[in-house]
Amino acid sequence: MTTIVWYRSDLRITDNPALSYAAKNAHTIIPVYIYSPDDEAPWAPGGASRVWLHHSLNSLDTSLQAKGSRLIIRRGAAGPVLDQLIKETGADTVVWNRRYEPHVIDRDAKIKASLKAAGLEAKSFNSTLLFQPWEIKNKSGNPFLVFTPFYRHCLKLESPRAPSTAPRHLPPPETWPDSEPLDLLPEIPWDTGIQESWTIGEDGATEALEQLLDQRLETYSEGRDRPGQIGTSRLSPYLHFGQISPHQIWEAVTEHAAAEDTATTHAASEDYLREIIWREYAYHLLFHFSHTPTKPLKEQYADFPWNERTGHYDAWCRGQTGYPMVDAGMRELWHTGWMHNRVRMIVASFLVKHLLIPWQKGAAWFWDTLVDADLASNTMGWQWTAGCGADAAPFFRIFNPTSQGAKFDGKGAYVRTWCPELAHLPDKWIYDPSNAPAEVLQQAGVVLGETYPEPIVDHKEARTKALNALEAIKMT
């Protein structure tokens, strides 16, 4: 039996159900990655994701070669490319791990039906989630629209399966099919910060998990809200690209908590695993409400009276809003392809509620610049901020970026890192330079409007406009 293992968002060899199935049943295995951005439209990988994907494919190929195999790369629509590979290799089986984006579900269903109609074996597996989205229903048999009941329901289900080990050997074909070169790096090398900030690949995922367990889990409950320190797992891009599975994380964190057996560790582990189920919830919503990447779940928000002003969006993207917490977050994003979760909420709230710019534009920028640009999580996060999604924060909850900075990064370590022109301001003014006394600004070398921008909107005025806009849709 010759089996094509069709790689997608599962770029690992450990705990890979499709690869494990092939290793147990096939005489010959041909691992394949098909780069098909037209299939993915309008959600083809953004710029940062392409950088991550480029290095990930190289890393995966190295891992496969250590098992006696290699990665074949092809370009084009997935269905025809698979058909061509089947002709070239005589494959009688194609296996893959499922994806859950609406457009991919439709495509994969057609491909599976076509392969089976041609007499081939076609199998798909769950590699991405702890639970299949269609398996989780409330007492009425409907999707959950509030997270806490969803979370409690998941905890009552059978424990997630144990992860599998990597195959010892992957039997190669006598003759390999051709593999196409795939260079996804930008012509202008703006990606150096991403490469400096991450170890991209399955080994990097393993390292990040070990660092979480050894260094950060004990303080996770408090540290995850502190952008000035490394207090989160930083596993999100690895999860998105499938370089680690949620089953691996679940088992590792659970076993660590059991081994340490302290109240602090158990509480922190519970908080972290709750975030893994929050990710499951995002996929639950995307699966059941496939329109939400572009349209609000709460229909009344489709008529929200946005009032964006020229230049505001560009200032937000560039980190030039005059609000240090916002600017630091947007600059961290551009340099590293990632942003601390607490800061994501702040910058998203600022775009939607201070600038009255549609959340879809913010989601599009994140899609292009995040290395963990996951359609389910990105959609849920932006709809949560805009108040138009399931279990969302109410729209009238408008973050004050100045007080948020002082609350979660009181010493200004985060801003001093990403807005170095403000580095010499005292803690008292690091998040409020526009109100700092002239002599303080002078001593710190800050010239508002020159070395650092004046605020592009006034917080109180922007808040009033946002609340008035909310009233407008309430009245309709």
C-alpha angles and dihedrals in degrees: 000000000000113000130193111210104205108208119205124143092350103082099168141086098215119081091000107147096196093050092044091052091051092047091054098043112025130084090200129026126198113187111206136185117193117199103208112159092165089060089052098049127165087017101047112146114287125228098276092043091053090054091051092045092051093057093038093058091051090049092048091050090054091051092049092049089056086060094050095264140087141210120260113207124200134171130221142054108340098230098054092040091054091048090053093048091050090054092048097047105028089234115176098186135049121189132180144160118254128257122199107207108122096238092047093049090056093047094047093049090055092047093049092049091048093050093048091047088055090055098257128131112247121183134174128195140195109253102142107055140042090226133022111249093234092054095065116079136153124240090277092054092251133118118277115254097184122061103217095061088044090052094048091047092053092050090057093055125091111290115266114271121262114262119252126235125247117271114261094223137008112207110229128213120256088246124025119223116239119278122210123225113249119193110179098167118116120259089229105053100234090140100078091104091056092051091047093048101050144043097220118210142043092303089054090053092051090049092050091051091050091050090051092052097041102038116014114025095083091058097031097109092062101022096057089073095051111088092182090070136043099258103138130077096248087209097123098099091046091051091048094052092040096243087136129020128228087238091061091049094045093052095043095049093043093049091046092053091049092050095048092040098188127135091240094052094046092050093047092046091051091050092050096046088049086063090054089055089046085061089051088052090055090056090045090057095043092050095049098036104038094171094065099093087074106013132052118255089221101064097208089069090066086080096049109141102236114193107187118176126218113270098014095100092049091049090052093049092049096045093246103124098115091243106107098206091053094043094048091052095049092048092048087052094051094047102041104020089238140081132199110260096236089053091048088062092048097048092044092051090049093053096046102035106026097037098027090224115152114264089231090069091053091047089052092053091049089048091057099041107035121089087205094050097156116173095217097046095038092051095047093046095053094043089048090055094044091051092235101104138073115298087357129171107260113261091238089064096096116176117226100221092204096054091039090057093049091047099050102027105025096164092049097236092144095050093043088056098049102026101042092169086073095044096110097052115112117255090254093063104028091102096034108043094149090066097041117118115262093246091053091052091047094051090049093049093242120145109184112225091021114047092017128015127251112244108281091216136019111247097223094046092046091050091052092050091049093051091047089052089051091053089053093063091041089059095051 
